[in-house]
Each structure stands twice: as structure tokens, then as C-alpha cells.
């Protein structure tokens, strides 16, 4: 239901990242990073704001953030930039959280530890794709944008805010000259496959992620959205 206040889509400012982190942890708690808490997620969002390859947009009504989209116009380049410029800050924050959350720490060591060590210390570049190995056709050498998260607060749902955020993100990707954008979402009722299918995304694969959940990979050409 509309509140009568206009919704705006703008690049996230530093003063809005507490709200985006809170929304992320509360409304999209899947994966490792939300389990590390709002402090870590806020720093992760801030790294995307600072990166030349990162995108963080917020949907606002007045001073209130009612949604956000987080992504990158070039996933390997964004990960490399964050490792180069934000590695120690993020590592220190994550370590502090893991030391106080033994169950999260055990899960991290069991499912991700070696991969993260290799990536953080230069022995493994971030893959361009977001799908499991061998499950999605390769995209050649062109950059691949990734939509990492889109969240709308309960009070903003049903009004097209999520669609507007995603289309604004894809507009930035298209302007950057990128021809392919990917995302993953959980299969079943806990995911958003129907939302993306209605928006013109195409499912191109599925795999079981490191937490044992079945996830679906979707892809779109952002130029298609701009041309509609």
C-alpha cells in the first residue's frame, strides 16, 4: 500500500549503510556474511561503495531507507580491488566475529576456509561466474556483472521497489558496456526465482552451494532492460 511519499533511487551514502546492513542481515540472512553480523556487512557494503566496480543503490522515502541493491559491474575486478584496499579491515572484523561465534567459525573452516585463504593471499582469483563449476556455459573473456543482493523492507513491498532497484542497477551495468549479468537465488519458496523470471531473467543453471542449499543461477543482458 502506498504511503503517498515519493520513492527515490540514489547511490548509497555512508550514513545509510547502517540501514542497508540491518536490512541485509534481517531480510536476507543466507550465506556467510550476514552471519558475521551487521558490523561486517556494513563494511562490506562500504567497500562496494568505494570500489570503482561496486554498485550500492538505495530506495528512500524521506530519510528512510526502504530497500537497496548491491552488485558489481565486473566481479573479478571488484574482488581484486576490495582485497587490495579493504582486506585487513574486513579480515579483522570477520576474525573478531568468528572468535565470538564458534558455530559460524566451524562452518566457515569446514566449507570456505581454504578458498578464502587462497584468495586473500593471492593464490586464487575470484571466478567471473557465480554458478557451480561446469553448470553454466562460459561467458568468454568479457566482464560479467553480478547482482549480489536486493532487499526491500516489508513496508515497501508490493509497490515495485525491488523491480525499480534492479532496473537501476542494470542501467549502470549497461552504461559500463557489460553485456552479461548473473545472480543466484535459492530454489523454492525461500528464493526469488519467480520475481526474476517475470523481470526477464533466464535460468541458466543450478547447483548446491557451500551451505548445502540448492540455488539457481539467472542471467540477463542488461541492454535488453534499457531497450524496453
N, C-alpha and C positions, 0 to 999 in steps of 0.2 A: 504494500500500500504506500502510495507516495506521501511524503511529508509536506509537499509544497515548496521545499527548498531545492534549489538547483544543485545538481551533482557536477563537479568538475573533475577532470583527469589531468594531473600535473606531475612532473618529476618529483620524487620524494625529497624532502628536505631533512636535514639531520634531526630536527626537532620532532619529526613524525616517525622516526624509526622505532621508538619505544612502542608506538601503537601498531606498527606493522609487525614487529616481533611478537607482540602479545597476540595479535590475530593469528599469526603463523602457528605459534605453539598451541593455541587453544583450538583453532578450527582445522588445522592441517597437521596433526601430530605424528604423521607417519615418517619413518626414516630416522637416521641418527641425530641430525642436527636439532630438531625440536626436543629430543630427549636430553640435550645438553643445556636446555633452559633458555629463557628469554635473553639473558646477557650475551650468550654466544650467538644466538640468532640475530640479535641487533647488530653485532659486529660483522656478521656475515652479510647482512643487508647493506651495511655501511661500506663494506668492501666493494659490493656491486655498484653502489652509487659513485665511488671514487674511480673504479676501473673504466677505461675508455671503451671496454667491450661489454660492460654491465648495463642493465636497464632495471630501474625500480620506479614504477609509476603508482600513484595513489589516487583513489577516488575519494573526494572530500565533499562534505556538506557543512558549510561554515568552517569551524575549527575542528570538526570531527572527521577522522579517517574511517571510512566505511568499507574499504577494500584496497587491495594492492595487487600488482602483478610484478613478479621477479623473473628475470631471464638474462640472456646474453645473446649478442649478435654473432659471437664466434666462441664456442665453448672452450676449445683448447687454449686459445689466446687469453681468454678470461681467467682460466685456471692458472695459466703461467703468470699472468700479471698479479693475481692475488698471492700466489706463492712467493713471488719476488718482493711484493710490497707489504703484505699483511701476514706473512707466515708466522712470525714469532708472536704477534698479538693473538692470533687465532689459536695457535698451539698452546699458549699459556692459559688462555681462557678455557679451552677444551680440557686440558690436563687438570685444572682446578675442579671442573665439574665431574670428571671421571673419578677423581680421588674421593669424592663425596657420594658417588652413585655406583657402588660396586656391581650391581646387576647390569647397568649400562656399560660399565668398563669391561665386564666379562664378555658381553655380547659384541662389543667393538673389537676386542682382541680375537675373538673366535671368527668373526665374519669379515673384518675390514682391516685389521691392524697392519699386516704386511703390505697390503696395497697402499695404504696411506703413507707408511714409512718410505716406500719406494718413490712415491710421487713427491712427497715433501722434500726429499733429499736428492731429487734429480735423477732417479733411476727408472722412472716410468711416467711418460707424458699422459695427460688426460685424453681419453679417446674422444673422437669427434662425435661418435654416436652415443645415444642414451639407451640403446637396446642391448640385449644379451648378445654375446658373440655368435655370429653366423645366422642370426634370426632375421635380420633386416638387410635388404640389398645395400651395398656400399654406395656412398654418395660421391665418390671420386675425391678430388683434391680441393673442391670449393668449400668455403666455410659453411658450417651448419649452425644455425641459431638454435637455442634451446629455451623453451618456456619452462622454467623451473617450478614456479608456484603461482597460482592465482587464488585469492581468498576474498570472499565478501562476507562481511559481518551479517548476522541473522537479520538485523533491522534493514539491511539494504538489499535483501534477496527478492527475486521475483520482479525486479524493475529493470533488468537488462544491464546492470552494473558490471557483472562479470564479462558479458559479451563486449561491452564498450572498452573495458580494460584490455582484453585480449586483442581486439582490433587495433587499439592504440599501440600496443607492443608490436604487432605485426607491421604496422605502418612504419615504425622505427627500423625494423629489420629490413623491410623493402627499401627504404631510403638508404640503408647501408649497402645495398646491392647484393644482399644474400637471397638466394633462391630456394632455400630449403630450411624449414623449421620443424623441430621434433619436440615431443614431450612424452612422458609416461604417466599413466594414471592407473590406479588399482582396478582390477577386474571386479565386476559385480556391483552390488548396491553401494559399497563404500567408495567407489570411484566415480569418475565424471565422464565416462565414455559417451553417454548419450548427449551430453552438452557439446562435446567436441564434434561428434558426428553431425549434429544439427548445424554447427557452425562451418561445416565444410571440410573438416579434417578427415583423413583416411587412415584407418588402422593398417599398419604395415608389419606388425609382429607382436609377439608376446613372449614373456619369459618369467621365470621365478626369480625374484630379487634376493638380496642378501639376508633379508629378514624372513624369507620363506613365503612371501606373498606373490600371487600371480599378478603381474602388471602388463598393461597393454601399451604398445608404442604407436603413437599417431604422428602423422606428418602432413604438412601443408606447404604450398608455395605461397609466400606472403604477398606476392604480386597479384594473386587471384583475389585476395581480400580487398586490396587497394582498387582493383578494377571494377568491383561490384557496384 
